[in-house]
């Protein structure tokens, strides 16, 4: 699964958070700063905004509330491996300060 985004896009941030919360595995490309992201965006029949979600040969433009959980229900193979989820959780965990 691919998520096309732009740094200034609030709905892109919301979609990313939704996908992370659902535990989806996806590749993200910025359409303005990443060459591959730009090429993928321009290859769409009607590129008209971000975020763009591409799964196999289907695509959707715009934020979809709850889309992460829905995609996981209909496509369980989109789940992140458990090891990746554990690494992300550890990276976000607060650290104890010495004192």
trRosetta pair geometry for C-beta under 8 A, 3 or more apart (Angstrom, degrees):
i j d omega theta_ij theta_ji phi_ij phi_ji
1 24 6.6 -40 60 169 150 119
1 25 7.0 127 35 94 104 62
1 26 4.3 -56 92 -110 100 92
1 27 7.3 164 88 21 51 68
1 53 7.1 -12 -174 -170 104 86
1 54 6.9 160 -160 84 55 57
1 55 5.0 -12 -111 -98 91 81
1 71 7.3 66 -105 172 155 147
1 78 5.6 39 -19 -135 132 116
2 26 6.5 160 -96 -170 16 92
2 27 5.3 -25 -110 68 71 91
2 28 7.6 147 -165 -92 58 31
2 29 6.8 -11 -168 11 105 107
2 40 6.7 -108 149 -176 153 159
2 52 7.9 -5 111 106 94 89
2 53 7.5 154 84 -158 56 40
2 54 4.2 -5 58 56 103 107
2 55 7.9 -168 27 -68 67 42
3 12 7.7 128 161 -153 109 86
3 15 6.5 173 -149 122 128 121
3 16 6.7 136 141 -87 159 76
3 19 6.7 -102 -61 -25 148 164
3 26 5.2 57 -13 147 105 137
3 27 7.3 -178 26 87 72 41
3 28 4.6 -23 71 -105 102 80
3 29 7.6 159 83 24 53 61
3 51 5.9 -19 -169 -169 89 122
3 52 7.4 152 -159 77 42 53
3 53 5.9 -10 -105 -104 70 68
3 54 7.9 -158 -69 23 29 74
4 28 7.8 165 -87 -156 21 59
4 29 5.7 -25 -111 71 67 88
4 30 7.9 116 -164 -126 60 13
4 31 5.3 56 178 -57 106 105
4 37 5.7 142 -133 -158 88 92
4 40 6.1 -157 -84 99 127 119
4 41 5.4 147 -168 -77 152 96
4 50 5.8 -115 114 -123 85 104
4 51 6.3 150 76 -162 60 63
4 52 3.9 2 49 52 115 102
4 53 7.9 -140 22 -62 76 28
4 54 7.2 56 -16 -11 103 108
5 9 5.9 -149 -168 55 79 132
5 12 3.7 111 -141 -158 103 135
5 15 7.6 -164 -93 64 109 121
5 16 7.0 11 -83 -53 152 115
5 28 5.9 0 8 -169 121 105
5 29 7.3 155 28 80 74 38
5 30 5.7 -47 81 -103 79 59
5 31 7.0 -174 74 -5 26 87
5 37 7.8 -59 43 -152 57 139
5 50 5.5 123 -134 173 33 133
5 51 5.3 -14 -94 -109 73 92
6 9 4.4 95 63 -17 87 114
6 12 6.1 178 43 -26 57 157
6 30 6.1 94 -112 -156 39 83
6 31 5.7 -48 -71 43 88 96
6 32 5.4 64 -128 -6 95 116
6 50 5.0 138 -3 50 97 156
7 30 6.2 14 -40 -133 82 132
7 32 7.1 -86 8 53 92 127
7 33 7.2 42 -25 -8 116 130
9 12 3.6 71 97 0 117 115
9 13 6.9 172 102 -11 67 78
9 50 5.1 -81 -89 94 166 112
9 51 6.6 149 133 -53 147 74
10 13 5.6 -51 -155 32 38 111
10 14 6.5 36 149 -17 67 104
11 14 5.3 -50 -147 38 40 114
11 15 6.2 42 153 -22 68 102
11 50 7.5 160 79 113 104 67
11 51 6.0 -136 116 -3 94 94
11 62 7.0 -45 156 -160 151 54
11 63 3.9 -118 -168 -45 110 125
12 15 5.7 -53 -146 36 31 110
12 16 6.3 34 153 -21 64 105
12 50 5.5 5 -71 136 116 109
12 51 4.5 136 -103 -66 72 102
12 63 7.9 -118 -59 -78 31 98
13 16 5.7 -52 -147 35 31 114
13 17 6.4 31 154 -18 64 106
14 17 5.7 -55 -149 37 31 112
14 18 6.3 35 151 -22 64 106
14 63 5.6 24 84 -137 120 137
14 65 7.9 -38 152 -92 123 73
15 18 5.5 -52 -150 35 33 115
15 19 6.4 32 153 -18 66 105
15 51 4.6 -90 30 27 159 162
15 53 7.2 -140 -173 -64 138 111
15 63 5.2 -137 -61 -121 102 79
15 64 7.1 62 -115 36 102 66
15 67 7.2 -11 -138 51 89 129
15 68 8.0 150 -169 -48 60 101
16 19 5.8 -57 -150 37 30 109
16 20 6.3 28 154 -17 65 107
16 28 6.9 28 -108 -101 110 149
16 51 8.0 -178 -39 -93 76 151
17 20 5.7 -54 -145 38 31 111
17 21 6.2 32 156 -20 65 108
18 21 5.9 -56 -146 37 27 111
18 22 6.4 20 156 -13 62 110
18 64 7.7 -164 112 83 165 67
18 65 7.1 -154 -102 -138 146 40
18 66 7.1 -111 -154 -62 126 15
18 67 6.2 65 133 49 143 81
18 68 4.3 179 143 -11 84 123
18 69 7.9 -91 180 -12 92 79
19 22 5.8 -60 -147 41 30 108
19 24 4.4 -75 -166 50 85 123
19 26 5.8 -40 -180 14 146 140
19 67 7.9 -26 -71 89 78 93
19 68 4.5 -171 -95 -102 42 121
20 23 7.6 38 178 -71 32 31
20 24 7.6 -80 -67 41 23 80
20 68 7.8 -61 26 -128 32 160
20 88 7.4 -155 -155 170 106 153
21 68 6.4 114 67 86 82 156
22 68 3.1 -174 -1 142 145 112
22 69 4.8 -145 -113 -65 117 55
22 71 7.3 84 137 56 157 95
22 72 5.2 -164 169 -22 114 136
23 68 7.9 123 33 165 47 116
23 72 6.8 66 68 -105 88 147
23 79 5.6 9 123 -146 106 81
23 80 5.2 -120 178 25 74 102
23 85 5.9 -4 -133 -95 103 127
24 68 5.3 -127 -17 -150 128 94
24 71 6.3 31 -103 89 136 125
24 72 6.1 -123 -79 -68 90 101
24 78 5.2 -13 -142 144 89 106
24 79 6.9 -79 -110 -107 41 34
24 80 6.6 78 123 -34 12 89
25 78 5.9 -159 43 -180 80 55
25 79 6.6 45 -9 118 98 20
25 80 4.4 139 -65 -89 85 63
25 81 7.4 50 -75 -7 133 66
25 84 7.1 73 -99 76 100 162
26 78 7.5 20 -63 -169 84 103
29 34 4.6 -128 -166 88 87 147
29 36 5.5 -102 -134 94 147 93
29 37 2.9 -173 145 -83 106 99
29 40 6.4 94 73 31 148 137
30 33 4.4 9 99 44 132 93
30 34 4.7 118 55 0 75 104
30 37 5.1 137 70 69 33 172
31 34 7.3 -37 -76 51 15 87
31 37 4.7 -126 -85 143 40 105
31 38 5.5 109 -167 -89 58 54
31 40 7.8 -109 -105 68 86 89
31 41 4.3 57 -130 -43 119 156
31 50 6.1 -153 7 -73 135 135
31 52 7.8 76 -60 16 132 119
32 37 7.7 -36 16 102 34 127
32 38 7.2 96 -91 -80 16 100
33 37 7.5 25 63 51 55 137
34 37 3.7 73 78 9 109 114
34 38 6.6 -180 87 -13 56 82
35 38 5.7 -56 -150 35 31 111
35 39 6.4 27 155 -16 66 106
36 39 5.7 -55 -147 38 33 110
36 40 6.2 34 155 -19 67 105
37 40 5.9 -55 -147 37 29 110
37 41 6.2 30 155 -19 64 109
38 41 5.7 -57 -148 37 29 113
38 42 6.2 21 157 -13 65 110
39 42 5.9 -58 -142 42 29 106
39 43 6.2 32 156 -26 63 109
40 43 5.8 -59 -150 32 29 114
40 44 7.5 45 150 -37 59 90
40 52 8.0 -180 126 91 105 137
40 54 7.2 -107 177 -13 124 158
41 44 6.2 -40 -169 2 37 113
41 47 5.0 81 169 -128 78 142
41 50 7.8 -38 -117 -78 127 102
41 52 6.6 153 -111 19 81 152
42 47 6.2 -59 -99 -13 32 154
44 47 4.4 115 62 -66 118 81
44 52 6.7 -104 -68 -148 153 153
44 59 6.2 -117 -123 104 112 166
44 61 7.9 101 177 -66 158 114
46 61 7.9 -89 97 -20 89 149
47 52 7.5 -47 -130 -71 82 148
47 61 7.8 155 -143 -97 43 135
48 61 5.9 63 63 170 85 167
49 52 7.7 145 94 -58 56 88
49 61 5.5 101 67 177 91 117
49 62 6.6 36 99 -71 126 72
50 61 7.6 -84 -98 -151 23 84
51 61 7.6 174 94 -154 43 48
51 62 7.0 67 58 -167 68 4
51 63 6.2 81 32 -75 108 64
52 59 6.0 0 -179 -173 99 112
52 60 7.1 163 -156 81 54 44
52 61 5.3 -21 -103 -102 80 69
53 59 6.6 161 84 -154 51 59
53 60 4.8 -7 55 55 101 95
53 64 7.2 -57 2 13 149 122
53 67 6.9 -137 -46 148 171 148
54 58 7.4 163 -152 88 53 46
54 59 4.6 -17 -101 -101 74 93
55 58 5.5 -14 68 66 81 95
55 59 7.7 163 23 -86 58 44
55 71 6.8 -164 -77 -141 154 122
55 75 7.0 -145 -169 -29 140 173
55 78 7.6 -35 -128 -90 120 136
60 64 6.6 12 130 -37 145 132
60 67 7.8 -156 85 -140 152 147
63 67 7.9 -158 175 -2 50 132
64 67 3.2 74 97 -55 115 129
64 70 7.7 -76 139 38 126 135
66 69 5.4 -49 -169 41 73 110
66 70 5.9 76 134 -24 84 104
67 70 5.5 -60 -147 41 35 114
67 71 6.0 36 157 -22 71 106
68 71 6.0 -56 -147 35 26 108
68 72 6.5 24 155 -17 62 108
69 72 5.7 -57 -149 37 31 113
69 73 6.5 35 153 -22 65 104
70 73 5.8 -55 -152 32 32 111
70 74 6.5 7 161 0 67 109
71 74 6.3 -67 -144 48 29 95
71 75 5.5 -32 175 41 69 112
71 78 5.7 -42 140 67 104 163
72 75 6.8 -76 -116 67 19 69
72 76 6.5 53 -179 -107 62 48
72 78 5.9 -121 -99 74 59 108
72 79 6.1 75 -138 -74 103 84
73 76 7.6 1 -148 -67 14 76
75 78 4.6 53 114 -12 107 115
76 79 6.0 -15 -179 -14 60 113
80 84 4.4 -111 173 79 113 126
80 85 5.3 132 96 -52 125 89
81 84 4.9 94 62 2 81 103
81 85 7.5 -152 95 -4 44 85
82 85 5.6 -56 -153 36 39 112
82 86 6.4 38 152 -21 70 105
83 86 5.7 -54 -149 35 33 112
83 87 6.5 35 153 -20 65 104
84 87 5.8 -52 -149 34 33 112
84 88 6.5 31 154 -17 65 105
85 88 5.9 -56 -149 37 32 110
85 89 6.4 33 154 -20 65 107
86 89 5.7 -54 -148 36 31 113
86 90 6.4 31 155 -18 65 106
87 90 5.8 -57 -150 37 30 110
87 91 6.3 30 153 -21 65 107
88 91 5.6 -55 -148 35 32 112
88 92 6.4 20 158 -11 66 109
89 92 6.1 -65 -148 42 29 103
89 93 6.3 44 152 -43 65 101
90 93 5.6 -40 -145 10 33 119
